[in-house]
Amino acid sequence: MSQNKIYTYDALMQMEKQYRAMFINSLGGFKSLQLLGTIDEVGNTNLSVFSSIFHLGANPPLVGMVARPPGPQHDTLKNIKTTGFYTLNNVLADFYKEAHQASARYPSGDSEFKHCGFTEGYVDGFKAPYILESSLSIGLELKEIMPVTLNETSIIIGEIKWVKVDEGFVSDDGFVDLEKAGSVTASGLDSYHVTKKLARLSYAKPEKFPEELNVK
């Protein structure tokens, strides 16, 4: 019979580098999985995989994400800084392997759209490509980059400028049903999952236990 084990800080830091990265990355649970689309000043498009997306607020509509330390071929961060625009696109079960392939280190300027079989789409006046195959795409404008000195990552904050989604995935109260949209989620560095909703619950109040909602 297995037993719980306490992993101390020292034990974590003594782990082999890749093992520790996988171990720590898995602890936070299921994460939002998105393909991020950008374009450079001469028209080269880029796709990268992000699973560090988080909601910042609805007024104004802000989305945050964590970017790894920039390297010599980190086109994503470079393109966001240069153009100020990018898209987030959900991953479907039909193409999660192609989405994973977009994390491969292709040469700078060599488009993952081409290598991974995705089709570029554009919204008039918005300088960043979205993925036509995705059922939910979001166009964002860069508002702030916050350096994290502890590990040289950056928190990128963008303001939502448009959303492309089938109206059938949006409930009468504004809830976007990601399960209906077919969105795949991720855990760790390489594990992909489909979801099964348990229920939506009423607003929590001290004097009343929550009830299941039935909103179309």
ROPA-961133 format. One record per atom (N, C-alpha, C, O, CB): residue in one letter; x, y, z. Coordinates in steps of 0.1 Angstrom, whole numbers, padded with zeros to 4 digits, always signed. Each point is the difference from the previous one (the first is absolute). Last residue first. Glycine has a CB too. Layout:
BEGIN
aXYZ;...
END
This chain:
BEGIN
k-0299+0279-0199;k+0002-0003-0014;k+0011+0008-0006;k+0003-0001-0012;k-0027-0006+0010;v+0018-0009+0054;v-0001+0012-0009;v+0003-0004-0014;v+0010-0007-0002;v-0003+0022+0021;n-0013-0034+0032;n-0005-0005-0012;n-0002+0011-0010;n-0011+0005-0002;n+0000-0025+0013;l+0038+0008+0040;l-0006+0009-0010;l-0004-0007-0012;l+0007-0010-0004;l+0006+0029+0013;e-0006-0036+0045;e+0004-0001-0014;e-0007+0009-0009;e-0013+0002+0002;e+0019-0026+0002;e+0003+0037+0048;e-0008-0009-0008;e+0005-0001-0014;e+0007+0009-0005;e-0027-0004+0019;p+0041+0009+0039;p-0002+0002-0014;p-0008-0010-0007;p-0001-0012+0004;p+0023+0023-0004;f-0029+0006+0051;f+0009-0009-0007;f-0003+0001-0015;f-0011+0002-0004;f+0011-0018+0024;k-0008+0055+0018;k-0006-0009-0009;k+0010-0009-0007;k+0010+0005-0006;k-0028+0012+0002;e+0027+0020+0035;e-0012-0006+0006;e-0007-0010-0009;e-0011-0005+0003;e+0008+0026+0009;p+0045+0004-0023;p+0001-0007+0013;p-0012-0007+0004;p+0001-0011+0007;p+0015+0029-0001;k-0006-0013-0058;k-0004+0009+0011;k+0001-0007+0013;k-0003-0012+0001;k-0012+0024-0017;a+0030-0018-0041;a+0001-0004+0014;a-0004+0011+0010;a+0006+0011-0001;a+0012-0027-0007;y-0036+0006-0044;y+0009+0009+0007;y+0000-0004+0015;y-0011-0002+0006;y+0007+0021-0022;s-0010-0058-0017;s-0004+0013+0003;s+0010+0008+0008;s+0009-0006+0006;s-0033-0002-0007;l+0039-0032-0033;l-0006+0002+0013;l-0004+0015+0001;l+0006+0009-0005;l+0007-0028+0015;r-0002-0022-0050;r+0002+0014+0004;r-0008+0002+0012;r-0012-0005+0002;r+0015+0012-0026;a+0020-0055+0009;a-0012+0008+0001;a+0005+0015+0001;a+0011+0003+0003;a-0024-0022+0009;l+0040-0020-0027;l-0008-0006+0011;l-0013+0008+0001;l-0011-0005-0001;l+0031-0002+0013;k+0013+0000-0057;k-0005+0009+0010;k-0009-0007+0011;k-0008-0009-0004;k+0008+0027-0014;k+0043-0034-0013;k-0014-0004+0002;k-0005+0009+0012;k+0004-0001+0011;k+0000-0023-0019;t+0040+0023-0032;t-0006+0003+0013;t-0014-0006+0001;t-0007-0003-0010;t+0020+0024+0011;v+0038-0033-0026;v-0013+0006-0002;v-0007+0001+0013;v+0004-0006+0010;v-0005-0004-0034;h+0056+0010+0015;h-0012-0006+0006;h-0012+0007-0006;h+0000+0012-0004;h+0012-0017+0025;y+0047-0004-0023;y-0011+0007-0005;y-0013-0007+0004;y+0000-0012+0001;y+0014+0021-0020;s+0043-0004+0031;s-0012-0008+0002;s-0012+0009-0004;s-0002+0011+0005;s+0013-0024+0014;d+0038+0026-0016;d-0003-0008-0012;d-0013-0009+0001;d-0002-0009-0007;d+0026+0009+0003;l-0003+0030+0039;l+0006+0005-0012;l-0005-0007-0013;l+0002+0005-0011;l+0018+0001+0025;g-0050-0002+0032;g+0014-0002-0002;g+0005+0006-0013;g-0005+0011-0004;g+0003-0032+0017;s-0046+0017-0018;s+0006+0000+0013;s+0015-0004-0002;s+0003-0007-0009;s-0025+0000+0021;a-0025+0028-0041;a+0013-0006+0001;a+0004-0001+0015;a-0005+0007+0008;a+0011+0002-0031;t-0053-0005-0014;t+0008+0006+0011;t+0013-0008+0001;t+0001-0010-0006;t-0022+0019+0018;v-0019+0002-0053;v+0008-0010+0007;v+0008+0008+0011;v+0004+0012-0002;v-0002-0027-0019;s-0051+0027-0005;s+0014+0004+0004;s+0006-0012+0008;s-0005-0006+0009;s-0002+0030-0008;g-0038-0018-0024;g+0009-0011-0003;g+0015+0003+0005;g+0009-0006-0005;g-0023+0001-0015;a-0031+0029+0023;a+0009+0005-0010;a+0011-0010-0003;a+0007+0001-0010;a-0011+0022+0018;k-0027-0032+0026;k-0007+0000-0013;k+0009+0005-0011;k-0001-0005-0011;k-0020+0010+0023;e+0039-0002+0030;e-0002-0014-0003;e-0008-0002-0013;e+0004-0008-0008;e-0004+0002+0032;l+0007+0049-0005;l+0012-0005-0007;l-0001-0015-0003;l+0007-0005-0009;l+0006+0022+0021;d-0048+0024-0004;d+0001-0014+0004;d+0012-0006-0008;d-0002-0004-0012;d-0023+0002+0017;v+0010+0052+0013;v+0005-0006-0011;v+0004-0015+0003;v+0008-0002+0009;v+0001+0024-0018;f-0045+0017+0030;f+0010-0011+0003;f+0004-0006-0013;f-0008-0005-0008;f-0002+0001+0030;g-0024+0039-0016;g+0013+0004-0004;g+0011-0011+0002;g+0011+0002-0004;g-0018+0021+0009;d-0043-0025+0002;d+0006+0009+0010;d+0015+0004-0003;d+0006+0006+0008;d-0021-0017+0008;d-0011-0019-0044;d-0008+0012+0001;d+0006+0010+0010;d-0002+0012-0002;d-0018-0025-0004;s+0054-0022-0017;s-0013-0001+0007;s-0006+0014+0001;s+0006+0010-0002;s+0002-0030+0015;v+0028-0001-0050;v-0002+0011+0010;v-0014-0001+0006;v-0010+0001-0007;v+0026+0014-0005;f+0001-0042-0025;f+0009-0003+0012;f-0002+0010+0011;f+0005-0002+0011;f+0011-0009-0026;g-0037+0015-0028;g-0006-0012+0006;g+0008-0004+0013;g-0005-0008+0008;g-0003+0001-0030;e+0022+0042-0009;e-0010+0005+0010;e-0006-0012+0008;e-0005+0002+0011;e+0000+0018-0026;d+0055-0020-0005;d-0013-0004-0005;d-0010+0004+0011;d+0002-0003+0012;d+0007-0016-0025;v+0037+0046+0008;v-0005-0012+0006;v-0014-0003-0006;v-0008+0010-0003;v+0022-0006+0024;k+0030+0034-0018;k-0007-0008-0011;k-0004-0013+0007;k+0008-0009+0003;k+0006+0019-0022;v+0001+0042+0037;v-0001-0014+0003;v-0008-0006-0012;v-0010+0005-0004;v+0010-0001+0029;w+0031+0044-0013;w-0010-0007-0006;w+0000-0014+0004;w+0010-0006+0005;w-0009+0021-0025;k+0026+0017+0042;k-0005+0009-0011;k-0011-0006-0008;k-0009+0007-0005;k+0031+0003+0004;i+0005-0015+0052;i-0007-0007-0010;i-0007+0011-0010;i-0007+0009+0005;i+0003-0028+0011;e+0051+0024+0013;e-0014+0004+0000;e-0007-0007-0011;e+0004+0001-0012;e+0002+0021+0023;g+0041-0037+0018;g-0007+0005-0012;g-0014+0003+0002;g-0007-0005+0008;g+0023-0009-0021;i+0035+0002+0039;i-0014+0004+0002;i-0006+0006-0013;i+0006+0009-0005;i-0002-0005+0030;i+0040-0037-0005;i-0005+0008-0011;i-0015+0003+0002;i-0008-0010+0002;i+0025+0000-0018;i+0029-0005+0046;i-0015+0000+0000;i-0005+0009-0011;i+0003+0012+0001;i-0004-0018+0024;s+0051-0021-0020;s-0008+0012-0001;s-0015-0003+0000;s-0004-0010-0005;s+0023+0021-0009;t+0033-0034+0032;t-0012-0001-0008;t-0007+0014-0001;t+0005+0010+0006;t-0008-0034+0000;e+0043+0012+0021;e+0002+0006-0014;e-0012-0003-0009;e+0002+0002-0012;e+0023-0003+0015;n-0020-0010+0045;n+0004-0010-0009;n+0001+0005-0015;n+0001-0008-0009;n-0012-0009+0025;l+0004+0046+0023;l+0004-0012+0007;l+0004-0011-0010;l+0009-0008+0004;l-0025+0014+0014;t-0001+0038-0030;t+0014-0001+0002;t+0004-0013+0006;t+0012-0004-0001;t-0011+0029+0003;v-0041-0008-0034;v+0001-0007+0013;v+0015-0003+0002;v+0005-0009-0006;v-0029-0002+0003;p-0005+0050-0029;p+0011-0010+0002;p-0001-0006+0014;p-0003+0006+0010;p+0018+0007-0025;m-0054+0007-0017;m+0005+0002+0013;m+0011-0011+0002;m-0002-0012+0001;m-0020+0021+0008;i-0007+0019-0049;i+0008-0011+0003;i+0007+0002+0013;i+0007+0010+0002;i-0003-0014-0027;e-0051+0024-0003;e+0011+0001+0010;e+0008-0013+0000;e-0006-0011-0001;e-0008+0027+0015;k-0021-0006-0046;k-0002+0012+0009;k+0012+0001+0009;k+0004+0011+0004;k-0029-0013-0006;l+0008-0023-0049;l+0010+0001+0011;l-0002+0013+0008;l-0001+0011-0005;l+0017-0025-0007;e-0055-0011-0016;e+0010+0010-0001;e+0009+0001+0012;e-0006+0000+0011;e-0010+0013-0026;l-0017-0054-0010;l+0004+0008+0011;l+0010+0011-0004;l+0008-0002-0009;l-0012-0017+0024;g-0036-0021-0031;g+0009+0010-0005;g+0004+0009+0012;g-0009+0006+0006;g+0001-0008-0030;i-0013-0051+0019;i+0000+0013+0007;i+0011+0009-0006;i+0011-0005+0000;i-0021-0005+0021;s-0022-0039-0032;s+0012+0008-0002;s-0002+0014+0006;s-0011+0005+0000;s+0017-0018-0021;l-0029-0040+0015;l+0000+0012+0008;l+0014+0007-0001;l+0010-0006+0003;l-0026-0005+0013;s+0007-0029-0040;s-0014+0004+0002;s-0002+0012+0009;s-0011+0006+0001;s+0005-0029-0004;s+0047+0006-0033;s-0004+0001+0014;s-0014+0004+0001;s-0005+0008-0009;s+0028-0002+0016;e+0001-0010-0049;e-0004-0012+0005;e-0005+0000+0015;e-0007-0009+0004;e+0023-0002-0020;l+0004+0049-0007;l-0013-0003-0006;l-0006-0013+0006;l-0012-0001+0001;l+0018+0013-0022;i+0030+0022+0044;i-0001-0013-0006;i-0014-0003-0005;i-0009-0001+0009;i+0028-0007+0006;y+0007+0058-0012;y-0006-0010+0009;y-0001-0013-0008;y+0004-0001-0012;y-0017+0018+0025;p+0047+0030-0016;p-0008-0011-0006;p-0007-0008+0011;p+0006-0003+0011;p+0009+0002-0031;a+0000+0055+0019;a+0004-0013+0005;a-0009-0011-0005;a-0012+0002-0001;a+0021+0009+0022;k-0014+0041-0023;k+0012-0006-0006;k+0005-0012+0009;k+0010+0001+0007;k-0004+0022-0016;f-0054+0005-0005;f+0007-0006+0011;f+0012-0008-0005;f-0001-0009-0008;f-0021+0008+0021;g-0011+0023-0041;g+0006+0010+0009;g+0007-0005+0011;g+0005+0008+0009;g-0023+0006-0016;d-0016-0047-0014;d+0004+0013-0006;d+0005+0009+0010;d-0006+0003+0010;d-0011-0006-0028;v+0022-0049+0025;v-0010+0010+0002;v+0004+0013-0005;v+0012+0004+0003;v-0020-0016+0017;y+0025-0041-0033;y+0003+0014+0004;y-0013+0008+0002;y-0010-0002-0007;y+0031+0001-0005;g+0004-0053+0008;g-0011+0008-0002;g+0003+0014+0005;g+0008+0002+0009;g-0024-0022-0008;e+0043-0030-0016;e+0000+0014+0005;e-0013+0007-0003;e-0005-0001-0011;e+0030+0002+0009;t-0014-0055+0009;t-0004+0010-0010;t-0001+0013+0007;t-0006+0002+0010;t-0006-0019-0024;f+0042-0032+0024;f-0011+0009+0004;f-0002+0011-0010;f+0009+0004-0008;f-0004-0008+0032;g+0029-0034-0019;g-0012-0002-0008;g-0012+0008+0004;g-0012-0003-0002;g+0020-0019-0001;c+0041+0018+0017;c-0010-0007+0008;c-0013-0001-0007;c-0009-0007+0006;c+0021+0014+0014;h+0025+0017-0040;h+0006-0013+0005;h-0011-0009+0007;h+0001-0012-0001;h+0022+0023+0003;k-0034+0034-0016;k+0004-0008-0012;k+0004-0014+0005;k-0005-0010-0005;k+0012+0030-0008;f-0016+0012+0046;f-0012-0002-0008;f+0002-0010-0011;f-0007-0009-0002;f+0000+0033+0008;e+0044-0008+0019;e-0006-0012+0005;e-0014-0002-0006;e-0005-0012+0000;e+0017+0015+0021;s+0030+0026-0043;s-0013+0000+0006;s-0005-0014+0004;s+0000-0010-0007;s-0005+0029-0007;d+0054+0008+0011;d-0006-0012-0007;d-0014-0003+0007;d+0000-0003+0012;d+0023-0006-0018;g+0008+0044+0021;g-0007+0004-0012;g-0006-0012-0008;g-0007+0003-0010;g+0024+0015+0009;s+0020-0032+0035;s-0007+0013+0001;s-0005+0004-0014;s+0008+0000-0010;s+0007+0007+0029;p-0009-0059-0009;p+0008+0012-0002;p-0008+0013+0001;p-0012+0000-0004;p+0028-0014-0010;y-0035-0028+0041;y+0003+0003-0014;y+0008+0013-0001;y+0001+0008+0009;y-0022-0019-0015;r+0008-0023+0046;r+0008+0012-0002;r+0004+0001-0015;r+0011-0003-0004;r-0002+0001+0027;a-0055-0020+0002;a+0013-0003-0005;a+0008+0013-0004;a-0006+0010-0003;a-0003-0032-0006;s-0038+0019+0024;s+0010+0003+0010;s+0015-0003-0005;s+0009+0003+0007;s-0027-0007+0011;a-0022-0006-0043;a+0003+0014-0001;a+0010+0004+0011;a+0005+0011-0001;a-0028-0007-0009;q+0004-0048+0008;q+0011+0002-0009;q+0004+0014-0001;q+0012+0003-0003;q-0020-0023-0010;h-0031+0009+0037;h+0012-0004+0008;h+0013+0003-0009;h+0010+0004+0005;h-0023-0021+0008;a-0029+0022-0034;a+0003+0011+0010;a+0012-0003+0008;a+0008+0009+0002;a-0032-0004-0001;e+0009-0039-0029;e+0006+0011-0008;e+0003+0012+0008;e+0010+0007-0002;e-0023-0015-0018;k-0009-0027+0041;k+0013-0004-0004;k+0007+0011-0008;k+0012+0002+0002;k-0019-0027-0001;y-0038+0030+0010;y+0008+0002+0012;y+0015-0004-0003;y+0009+0006+0006;y-0029-0009+0009;f-0024+0006-0043;f+0013+0004-0004;f+0009+0002+0012;f+0009+0009+0000;f-0019+0001-0020;d-0036-0026+0022;d+0003-0003-0014;d+0015+0003-0003;d+0005-0006-0009;d-0029+0010+0003;a+0002+0008+0048;a+0005-0014-0001;a+0004-0004-0014;a+0008-0009-0001;a-0023+0004+0021;l+0019+0057-0008;l-0011-0010-0001;l+0006-0014+0000;l+0012-0002-0004;l-0027+0018-0008;v+0029+0037+0029;v+0005-0012-0006;v-0012-0010+0001;v-0006-0002+0011;v+0031+0006-0005;n-0024+0053-0007;n-0002-0012+0008;n+0005-0012-0009;n+0000+0000-0012;n-0019+0010+0025;n+0038+0041-0014;n-0009-0009-0007;n-0001-0013+0007;n+0010-0006+0004;n-0004+0017-0026;l+0012+0045+0024;l+0000-0012+0007;l-0011-0009-0006;l-0011+0005-0003;l+0019+0006+0024;t+0024+0034-0040;t-0012-0007+0002;t+0002-0013+0009;t+0011-0005+0001;t-0019+0013-0024;y+0032+0045+0014;y+0001-0014+0000;y-0014-0006+0001;y-0009+0006+0004;y+0033-0005+0006;f+0008+0050-0013;f-0012-0008-0002;f+0003-0015+0000;f+0010-0004-0005;f-0021+0024-0007;g+0043+0018+0013;g-0010+0003+0010;g-0012-0008-0001;g-0010+0003+0008;g+0019+0020-0008;t+0035-0020-0026;t-0013+0003-0006;t-0010+0005+0010;t-0009+0008-0003;t+0014-0024-0015;t+0040+0003+0032;t+0002+0008-0012;t-0014+0005-0005;t-0001+0012-0003;t+0022-0025-0002;k-0018-0016+0043;k+0006+0013+0003;k+0001+0009-0012;k-0002+0012+0001;k+0015-0023+0017;i-0028-0033-0024;i-0010+0007+0009;i+0006+0014+0003;i-0008+0010-0001;i-0001-0032+0011;n+0037-0007-0033;n-0011+0005-0009;n-0010+0008+0008;n-0005+0010-0005;n+0008-0030-0010;k+0032-0001+0039;k+0006+0010-0009;k-0011+0006-0009;k-0001+0013-0001;k+0023-0024+0001;l-0032-0026+0027;l+0001+0012+0008;l+0005+0012-0008;l-0004+0011+0002;l+0009-0026+0018;t-0009-0026-0043;t-0013+0004+0006;t+0002+0013+0007;t-0007+0009-0003;t+0000-0033+0005;d+0045+0000-0022;d-0008+0009-0008;d-0012+0006+0006;d-0005+0011-0003;d+0014-0023-0016;h+0038-0009+0034;h-0013+0001+0006;h-0009+0010-0007;h-0001+0011+0004;h+0011-0017+0018;q+0038-0011-0027;q-0011-0004-0010;q-0014+0002+0006;q-0009-0007-0005;q+0026-0009-0007;p+0023+0024+0038;p+0004+0006-0013;p-0011-0002-0011;p+0000+0007-0010;p+0024-0010+0016;g-0042+0002+0044;g+0012-0005-0006;g+0003+0006-0013;g-0008+0009-0005;g+0005-0030+0017;p-0027+0033+0037;p+0001+0001-0015;p+0014-0006-0004;p+0010+0003+0006;p-0025+0017-0007;p-0015-0036+0044;p+0011+0009-0003;p+0002+0000-0015;p+0001-0010-0006;p+0010+0007+0028;r-0060-0011-0010;r+0014-0004+0004;r+0010+0010-0004;r-0003+0009-0008;r-0004-0033+0006;a-0045+0036+0013;a+0009-0004-0011;a+0013-0003+0005;a+0006+0006+0010;a-0018+0009-0025;v-0043-0011+0032;v+0014+0000+0004;v+0009-0005-0012;v-0003-0010-0006;v-0003+0006+0030;m-0045+0031-0019;m+0007-0012-0003;m+0015+0001+0004;m+0005+0011+0000;m-0021-0017-0019;g-0038+0032+0020;g+0014-0001+0003;g+0005-0013-0004;g-0007-0010-0001;g+0005+0026+0020;v-0042+0020-0031;v+0005-0014+0002;v+0015+0001+0002;v+0007+0007-0007;v-0026-0016-0008;l-0028+0044+0017;l+0014-0003+0000;l+0003-0014+0001;l-0007-0007+0008;l+0011+0030+0001;p-0045+0017-0017;p+0003-0015-0002;p+0014-0003-0002;p+0006+0003-0011;p-0028-0005+0001;p+0006+0045+0040;p+0000-0004-0014;p+0002-0015-0001;p+0005-0006+0010;p+0003+0029-0017;n-0030-0028+0030;n-0002+0014-0003;n+0012+0009+0005;n+0001+0004+0011;n-0026-0008-0008;a+0023-0044+0001;a-0010+0001-0011;a-0002+0015-0003;a-0006+0003-0011;a-0005-0024+0017;g+0055-0010+0016;g-0011+0008+0002;g-0009+0002-0012;g+0004-0003-0011;g+0009+0015+0028;l+0024-0044-0011;l+0004+0012+0009;l-0011+0009+0003;l+0000+0006+0010;l+0022-0007-0020;h-0010-0054-0006;h-0009+0011-0001;h+0004+0011+0010;h+0004-0003+0011;h-0023-0013-0017;f+0053-0021-0019;f-0009+0002+0012;f-0008+0013-0002;f+0004+0009-0007;f+0012-0021+0022;i+0022-0029-0038;i-0010+0011-0003;i-0009+0002+0013;i-0004-0010+0006;i+0004+0005-0031;s+0038-0026+0010;s+0002+0008+0012;s-0009+0012-0001;s+0003+0011+0004;s+0020-0018-0001;s-0010-0028-0036;s-0010-0006+0010;s+0001+0008+0013;s-0003-0006+0010;s+0006-0017-0021;f+0012+0025-0046;f+0000+0006+0013;f-0010-0007+0009;f-0012-0003-0005;f+0019+0025-0005;v+0022-0026-0042;v-0010-0006+0010;v+0002+0007+0014;v+0011+0001+0005;v-0010-0023-0018;s+0007+0043-0040;s+0007-0007+0012;s-0011-0005+0009;s-0011+0006+0001;s+0032+0009-0003;l-0011+0007-0052;l-0009-0006+0010;l+0008-0006+0011;l+0011-0006-0002;l-0028+0001-0016;n+0022+0044-0026;n+0006-0009+0010;n-0011-0005+0009;n-0010+0007+0003;n+0031+0006-0004;t-0008+0015-0051;t-0009-0003+0011;t+0007-0011+0010;t+0009-0006-0004;t-0029+0011-0011;n+0037+0036-0021;n+0002-0014+0004;n-0009-0002+0012;n+0001+0007+0010;n+0023-0007-0018;g-0019+0043-0015;g-0011-0009-0004;g+0002-0014+0004;g-0008-0009-0004;g+0004+0024-0014;v+0031+0026+0027;v+0001-0003-0014;v-0010-0011-0004;v+0001-0005-0012;v+0023+0012+0013;e-0020+0010+0044;e-0001+0012-0008;e+0000-0003-0015;e-0004+0008-0008;e+0014+0005+0026;d-0027-0053+0015;d+0011+0010+0001;d-0002+0011-0010;d-0010+0000-0008;d+0026-0017+0016;i-0052-0016+0020;i+0006+0002-0013;i+0011+0011+0001;i-0002+0009+0009;i-0020-0015-0021;t-0010-0034+0043;t+0005+0014-0002;t+0006+0001-0014;t+0000-0010-0007;t+0006+0011+0032;g-0038-0035+0013;g+0004+0003-0014;g+0005+0015+0000;g-0005+0009+0005;g-0011-0025-0014;l+0008-0029+0044;l+0001+0014+0000;l+0005+0004-0014;l+0011-0005-0004;l-0007+0007+0029;l-0033-0044+0001;l+0011+0003-0011;l+0000+0015-0002;l-0010+0006-0003;l+0007-0029-0008;q-0014-0006+0057;q-0002+0009-0011;q+0012+0000-0010;q+0011-0002+0004;q-0026+0017+0011;l-0010-0037+0034;l+0009-0003-0011;l-0003+0009-0012;l-0012-0001-0005;l+0015-0023+0013;s-0011+0021+0049;s-0005+0005-0013;s+0011-0002-0010;s+0011+0004+0002;s-0026+0013+0009;k+0015-0050+0031;k+0003+0014-0004;k-0006+0004-0013;k-0003-0009-0008;k+0024+0008+0021;f-0020-0037+0034;f-0003+0003-0015;f+0000+0014-0003;f-0003+0009+0008;f-0012-0029-0008;g+0045+0007+0042;g-0012-0006-0006;g-0003+0004-0014;g+0010+0003-0007;g-0019-0002+0030;g+0048+0007+0008;g-0011+0010+0000;g-0013-0004-0006;g-0010+0007+0001;g+0028+0009-0002;l+0025-0042+0004;l-0007+0002+0013;l-0012+0009-0001;l-0010-0002+0008;l+0032-0002+0003;s+0011-0009-0047;s-0012-0008+0002;s-0008+0003+0012;s-0012-0003+0001;s+0023-0015-0013;n+0032+0038+0002;n-0010+0005-0010;n-0014-0008+0001;n-0010+0006-0003;n+0029+0001-0012;i+0019-0019+0041;i-0005+0012+0005;i-0011+0005-0009;i-0011+0005+0004;i+0033+0001+0006;f+0000-0046-0023;f-0006-0001+0013;f-0007+0012+0005;f-0012+0000+0003;f+0029-0017+0003;m+0010+0018-0046;m-0013-0008-0002;m-0007-0001+0013;m-0013+0002+0000;m+0023-0015-0018;a+0032+0033+0021;a-0009+0009-0008;a-0013-0007-0003;a-0011+0006+0002;a+0030+0004-0013;r+0015-0034+0033;r-0006+0010+0009;r-0010+0009-0008;r-0010+0004+0005;r+0031-0004+0009;y+0003-0033-0038;y-0009-0006+0009;y-0007+0010+0009;y-0012+0000+0002;y+0026-0021-0002;q+0021+0036-0028;q-0012-0003-0008;q-0011-0007+0009;q-0012+0003-0002;q+0026-0005-0019;k+0028+0012+0042;k-0006+0012-0005;k-0014-0003-0007;k-0010+0006+0003;k+0033+0004-0006;e-0006-0042+0043;e+0006+0003-0014;e-0009+0011-0006;e-0012+0000+0002;e+0021-0024-0004;m-0009+0024+0055;m-0005-0007-0012;m+0007+0003-0012;m+0005+0011-0002;m-0027-0012+0013;q+0028+0023+0031;q+0009-0010-0003;q-0005-0009-0011;q+0008-0009-0005;q+0000+0009+0029;m-0034+0035-0005;m+0011+0006-0007;m+0011-0010-0004;m+0009+0003-0008;m-0014+0018+0020;l-0034-0035+0013;l-0004+0005-0013;l+0012+0005-0008;l+0002-0002-0012;l-0024+0008+0021;a+0029-0018+0036;a-0002-0012-0009;a-0004+0004-0014;a+0004-0006-0010;a-0011-0007+0030;d+0012+0047+0012;d+0013-0006-0003;d-0002-0012-0009;d+0008-0002-0010;d+0001+0011+0031;y-0048+0010-0004;y+0006+0009-0009;y+0013-0006-0005;y+0003+0000-0012;y-0014+0020+0022;t-0021-0057+0008;t+0005+0013+0005;t+0006+0008-0012;t+0002-0005-0011;t+0003-0005+0034;y-0043-0030-0020;y+0012+0005-0008;y+0004+0013+0005;y-0007+0010-0002;y-0001-0023-0018;i-0022-0030+0040;i+0003+0014+0001;i+0012+0003-0008;i+0011-0005+0003;i-0022+0007+0019;k-0027-0043-0027;k+0014+0003+0003;k+0001+0015+0000;k-0006+0007-0008;k+0015-0028-0003;n-0048-0022+0015;n+0003+0013-0003;n+0015+0003+0004;n+0005-0005+0009;n-0029+0012-0006;q+0009-0057-0017;q-0001+0010+0011;q+0004+0014-0005;q+0008+0001-0009;q-0003-0020+0026;s-0023-0034-0037;s+0008+0012-0001;s-0003+0009+0012;s-0010+0000+0006;s+0010-0002-0031;m-0003-0053+0023;m-0008+0012+0000;m+0009+0012+0000;m+0009+0002+0008;m-0028-0014+0004;
END
